[in-house]
Amino acid sequence: MLTRFRPVAVAAIAALRRPLSVRAPFADVQAATRRHRRAHRCGAFAYGEGSLPATLAAATGAQRIIEVGTALGYRALSMADAVPTARVESVEMDSDHAHAARAHVARHHMAERIDVHHGTAEKVLATLATGAYDMAFFDGFTLTADIVQELRRLLRPGGTLLAGNLILGPDRAVVDDLGDPSRWRTHSFGETAVCVKLP
């Protein structure tokens, strides 16, 4: 019986005691995102401290990154900062968020390396070049099969997809696609999956 509850106990301890604290490189934007979300009761989140997408970008040396779900620009800034030669394009459907993100990007002198596209993911992604991206990060609301197909199309072979918000209930086609070993090399943890595109 004790063994059965051990994973739950470990998860609870991990949630309460974080052995490593990562300093946010753009703490002002992270704080602004929290304030905005409270004031507007919207879905603008900074994705924790942003270290996972930034670290993945650095580890893979991603030069071209596409992000879905800009919020106020915190992750785009973090990824661009992690790879000083990278170019980041980010898609945001909320016009207020896109405007605020552009302002944060400009204030941090990253406007030449980060583009914020205003529009739905489906419309914006369809305009981008096939195989042109090293990394894709999805942090929109719910990942759909159409968006997975578009992100896969945009990634070069060996490119990496970081798929967030899987806890929000994507349909079975999404889960089956990301778990297909003929298409992706995938590791899933919690609400997030890291998927490497196979040729």
Phi, psi and omega in degrees: 000318180299318180298324181298325183266357183301313178301324179294318180296318179297317179297319179295318178296317180298324180292327181273324184242106178263112184291341183227127178251125183257124180285133180282125182288339179234059185300330179295321180287323176300314180294320178297324178295316178298315179298316180299315181298317179294318183290323186255354181051049184246188183261025179281114179234153180263008179054064182062224178268004176080004186288330182294306178297323180294317180293320178295319177299316180294318183295326182267351183065032185301127179263330176233125185233135174244132181238139173246119182103073185290325193054235182258014171098004186298311182290322178300316177297317181296319180290319178296323178292325183290330179232093188300345179258003185279155171243131183243131172244135184228142185246126180224125183276339180273120185295323178295319179294316180299318179297313180296320179298316179300321179295317179295319179298316179295318181296330178265014174058043180241010186297335179281347183243349181233124174249130175253116178265128175267125178154177178284153180302316183302316182286315184290314183300325181297340181270355186264159189283136178298134174068017186268354189243143178271333184212143174232140179232118177257118173223035172281198185284287180236126179290130179249164179298322180296319180291321176302315181298318179293316179295321177297318178299321183287331182284142170286160173302132185088356177289160188245131173253125171256109186254111179261175176063026179293343178289346183276007169085056172296158182288170186301327180298324179293310181299316180295319180296307184294336179267004183280111184290352175273348182246326186221150164258109193240139168234126181250135175216116181062232183271006188234148174226143172253122186232123177261127183289125175270150181301000000 
